[in-house]
Amino acid sequence: MAGPGARVPDETLIKLNDLGLSLKRIGEITGYHFTTIHLRFRELGIIPTDTRRAFMDEVYQKLTPAQREWLAEEINLGQPIGSFIRMLIIEKYNNRKRS
């Protein structure tokens, strides 16, 4: 993403963090070492996404019982949650383009 010696804009790093990407993955995308990204976030007062914690725990906890049941039925079809989320994102993106 960044050329040699180029500084990746803070906004780009923040967006990647907001997507829930790990510092390691952000580093791979931007060409920075993850500790450099961590230091930049510290300077900006940004808390890096904690990818060690279960992402779905927070999502599941905030769903209603009916939404949890629906999700369980959808996932029970044997697809991993990551594939399901990717499908929802692509569906939402494709619907946006039609509007």
N, C-alpha and C positions, 0 to 999 in steps of 0.2 A: 504494500500500500504506500509506504513512504520510500522515496528514493534515498540513496546514500546521503547522509547528513541532513535530510529533510526532517522537520519536526511535524509529527502527526498532530492535527488540531485537538485540543482538549475535548471539543464537542464530539469528535469521532470516538475517542476513548470512552467517553461517558455513554454514548449510544450503544457501544459494544458491551459495556458493563450492564446497562439497562436490559439488554437482551438476555442476560443471565450467563454470559460466557465467562469462563475461568480466565484468570490472569495469564495462564499459560497459552490459552487459545488466542486471547487478545494479542499477546506477544507474537504468536505465529502469524497472525493477520497483518500486524503493523511493522514487524521486523524489530521490535524492541524485546529486551529481556523482561521477563515477568516482574523482576524486582524493580526495574525502571518504571514500569507501569504502576506498581504499588506505590512507589515514591511520588509519582505524579498525582495519583489519587489522594495521597496524604496531603500534598500541597494544596489541592483543590477542595479538601474537606469532603471527599467522596468516599463512601464505604464500599469496598469491592464486594461484588456478589459472593456470598458464601456458597460455593458449589459443593461443599462437603455435606451440607444438610440436604435432606430429601426435598426436592423441588415439589413433588406431588403432595407431600404432607401438608404444606401450606395451602395449596390449591384445593385439595380434598376437604380440608378443615373448613374452608369458607363456602363450600357448596351446601345447598339445602339437602335434606334427606331424599327428596324426589330427584334432585340432580345427581346425587351420589348413586342412586339406584339406576338411573338412566345410563350413567357413565359405566357402571359395572356391567350392564347388559351389552353396551357397545364394545367394551374391551373384551368381554367374554368370548367374542368371536375369534380370539386367538391372536390379535395383532398387538404388538407392544405399544405402550402409551406414547412413546416417541413418534412412532409411525402415525398414530391417530392424531396427535397434535400437528404434525407436519401436514397431514391431509386437510385438517381444518384450516390451517394457514393458507394453503394453496387454494382451497375452495373460496375462502374469504377474499383472497387476492384476485382470483379470476372473476368473482362477482363484482368486485370494485371496477374492474376494467370494462364491464358491460354497461355500467351506469352512465 
